[in-house]
Amino acid sequence: MADKKFDIIVYGATSFVGQIITRYMHAQFADGSIRWAIAGRSHSKLQNVSDAIGLSGVEIIVADAADEDALRKICAQTSVVMSTVGPYALYGDILVKVCATTGTHYCDLTGEPQWIRKMQLRHEADAIKSGARIVHCCGFDSIPSDLGVHFLQRNALEQFGQTCARIDMRVVSMKGGASGGTIASMINMVKEAVSDADLRRELQDPYSLCPQNHQFSVTQPEVKIAYDTVAGGWIAPFIMAGINTRVVHRSNALSHNSYGVDFKYEEAVVTGQGSSGKRKAKAAHWGVNALMLGLAVPPIRWLLETFVLPKPGEGPSEKAQHEGMFDIVFFGSTARGETIQCRVTGDRDPGYGSTAKMLSQAAACLAKDVPDSVPGGFWTPATILGDMLIARLQAHAGLRFEKHA
Ligand SMILES: NC(=O)c1ccc[n+]([C@@H]2O[C@H](COP(=O)([O-])OP(=O)(O)OC[C@H]3O[C@@H](n4cnc5c(N)ncnc54)[C@H](OP(=O)(O)O)[C@@H]3O)[C@@H](O)[C@H]2O)c1
């Protein structure tokens, strides 16, 4: 797509995370190696972002998420659109449709499995026909999980001659906060699930994002509050597991079941040792459950939205982003009982400082690294970007992928 005016358009440059992305793009690609522009629905807001960062020569493009013609004009000018306009289930449909039909590559930060499935069902045939490569989940959910599993399996194959039949992912440490946009996406998903029994069933299916002819039927492990001998500490369910596990299973399906048809995968948070670890595991679990229950009840949801949770446009301070980090360990075991451990770490808060770098590098990887021979369709980060993105994340985004001895 060398004939396009831009390599990447950052759609939603005014969002909380979009502004961090714009700042990062400005610093990373000042050498002109990526031709990029910013876009959103309000020229004045985009101009403010441009002025605050000191962009010069970076074009501003205006397009509302409901304006198909304007989105077509965006796609006509660029190889890749990276979007932070969310909740995606509310604002993302038309952009994905336009990208899929015009052969424009696309990546985003959605963590909304019900919306991804809807987009796959509606637009996969168009994307295959046009050559558009669509890659959802290019932020903290689900790049560390999807690429962490990919990295571990590659090492297992080299070391044991076979991939691991089971991987337990453990969040050992994580420091960061949530933004209004993330909360809005969570609230929208709870609202949709409350009024739709089919959706509630779909959200329970670990293979909901796999192609319809997938061959998986093995029951996936369920994380409970427990002392975990694998990680040597108390564990609780991880809030992002709902999306991450589904992306990992889709990667397995798209790679011709390279992790095995009976592959088992689960994710948990390690809360520590002894009675304090147990107490924290219970608090983490019941805290998330209480939030979800509260969001399902309209008056409580209103109170939480109005007085407690961050609003759209709000998120962790710059200091909190810089002081943030994540440290995740993957414990793999083969069917023969051989074991292997890999670690993925990041140097900023997972949801914003680090996510902004992950999405930007995913977009750059789509624009510059993926060979022309790769067909269009709905890919996952591991299946289309894989080792090329790992190299970029290690070189330019503060992530490390390491195999433990
Ligand atoms: N996967 C991850 O790890 C991860 C991490 C962070 C965020 N996220 C997701 O990323 C998304 C953005 O989060 P955020 O907190 O940065 O959101 P935010 O600050 O609330 O920003 C929302 C963005 O959507 C734009 N927008 C809303 N309606 C629009 C429309 N009709 N047309 C065009 N643009 C429209 C807003 O434009 P205006 O500024 O003009 O209002 C703004 O740029 C959310 O869906 C969130 O869940 C995911």
The ligand as a MOL file (V3000), in Angstrom:
LIG
                    3D

  0  0  0     0  0            999 V3000
M  V30 BEGIN CTAB
M  V30 COUNTS 48 52 0 0 0
M  V30 BEGIN ATOM
M  V30 1 N -7.1640 -3.2310 25.8240 0
M  V30 2 C -6.6410 -2.4390 26.7130 0
M  V30 3 O -5.7160 -2.8030 27.3710 0
M  V30 4 C -7.2120 -1.0480 26.8460 0
M  V30 5 C -6.5340 -0.0820 27.5620 0
M  V30 6 C -7.0300 1.2150 27.5860 0
M  V30 7 C -8.2100 1.5170 26.9350 0
M  V30 8 N -8.8790 0.5370 26.2720 0 CHG=1
M  V30 9 C -10.0990 0.8320 25.5200 0
M  V30 10 O -9.8020 1.9150 24.6440 0
M  V30 11 C -10.9310 2.7420 24.4740 0
M  V30 12 C -10.5430 4.1790 24.7890 0
M  V30 13 O -10.3420 4.3160 26.1840 0
M  V30 14 P -10.1280 5.7800 26.8040 0
M  V30 15 O -10.2200 5.6710 28.2700 0
M  V30 16 O -8.9290 6.3980 26.2110 0 CHG=-1
M  V30 17 O -11.4740 6.4930 26.2450 0
M  V30 18 P -11.9940 8.0010 26.3680 0
M  V30 19 O -10.9660 8.8800 26.9720 0
M  V30 20 O -13.3470 7.9260 26.9870 0
M  V30 21 O -12.1400 8.4350 24.8210 0
M  V30 22 C -13.1480 7.9840 23.9710 0
M  V30 23 C -12.8100 8.4690 22.5630 0
M  V30 24 O -13.8870 8.1240 21.6900 0
M  V30 25 C -14.1880 9.2850 20.9190 0
M  V30 26 N -15.5680 9.2280 20.4490 0
M  V30 27 C -16.6930 9.0230 21.1660 0
M  V30 28 N -17.7720 9.0640 20.3460 0
M  V30 29 C -17.2940 9.2810 19.0950 0
M  V30 30 C -17.9020 9.4240 17.8230 0
M  V30 31 N -19.2340 9.3600 17.6690 0
M  V30 32 N -17.1180 9.6380 16.7530 0
M  V30 33 C -15.7660 9.7150 16.8750 0
M  V30 34 N -15.1460 9.6040 18.0630 0
M  V30 35 C -15.8990 9.3960 19.1560 0
M  V30 36 C -13.9340 10.4490 21.8530 0
M  V30 37 O -13.8470 11.6550 21.1080 0
M  V30 38 P -13.9480 13.1230 21.8210 0
M  V30 39 O -12.6430 13.3260 22.5240 0
M  V30 40 O -14.1420 14.0300 20.6790 0
M  V30 41 O -15.0860 13.0570 22.7980 0
M  V30 42 C -12.6080 9.9960 22.4540 0
M  V30 43 O -11.5550 10.2520 21.5440 0
M  V30 44 C -12.0160 2.1640 25.3880 0
M  V30 45 O -12.8730 1.3610 24.6130 0
M  V30 46 C -11.2520 1.3200 26.3690 0
M  V30 47 O -12.0110 0.2330 26.8690 0
M  V30 48 C -8.4030 -0.7290 26.2240 0
M  V30 END ATOM
M  V30 BEGIN BOND
M  V30 1 1 1 2
M  V30 2 2 2 3
M  V30 3 1 2 4
M  V30 4 1 4 5
M  V30 5 2 4 48
M  V30 6 2 5 6
M  V30 7 1 6 7
M  V30 8 2 7 8
M  V30 9 1 8 9
M  V30 10 1 8 48
M  V30 11 1 9 10
M  V30 12 1 9 46
M  V30 13 1 10 11
M  V30 14 1 11 12
M  V30 15 1 11 44
M  V30 16 1 12 13
M  V30 17 1 13 14
M  V30 18 2 14 15
M  V30 19 1 14 16
M  V30 20 1 14 17
M  V30 21 1 17 18
M  V30 22 2 18 19
M  V30 23 1 18 20
M  V30 24 1 18 21
M  V30 25 1 21 22
M  V30 26 1 22 23
M  V30 27 1 23 24
M  V30 28 1 23 42
M  V30 29 1 24 25
M  V30 30 1 25 26
M  V30 31 1 25 36
M  V30 32 1 26 27
M  V30 33 1 26 35
M  V30 34 2 27 28
M  V30 35 1 28 29
M  V30 36 1 29 30
M  V30 37 2 29 35
M  V30 38 1 30 31
M  V30 39 2 30 32
M  V30 40 1 32 33
M  V30 41 2 33 34
M  V30 42 1 34 35
M  V30 43 1 36 37
M  V30 44 1 36 42
M  V30 45 1 37 38
M  V30 46 2 38 39
M  V30 47 1 38 40
M  V30 48 1 38 41
M  V30 49 1 42 43
M  V30 50 1 44 45
M  V30 51 1 44 46
M  V30 52 1 46 47
M  V30 END BOND
M  V30 END CTAB
M  END
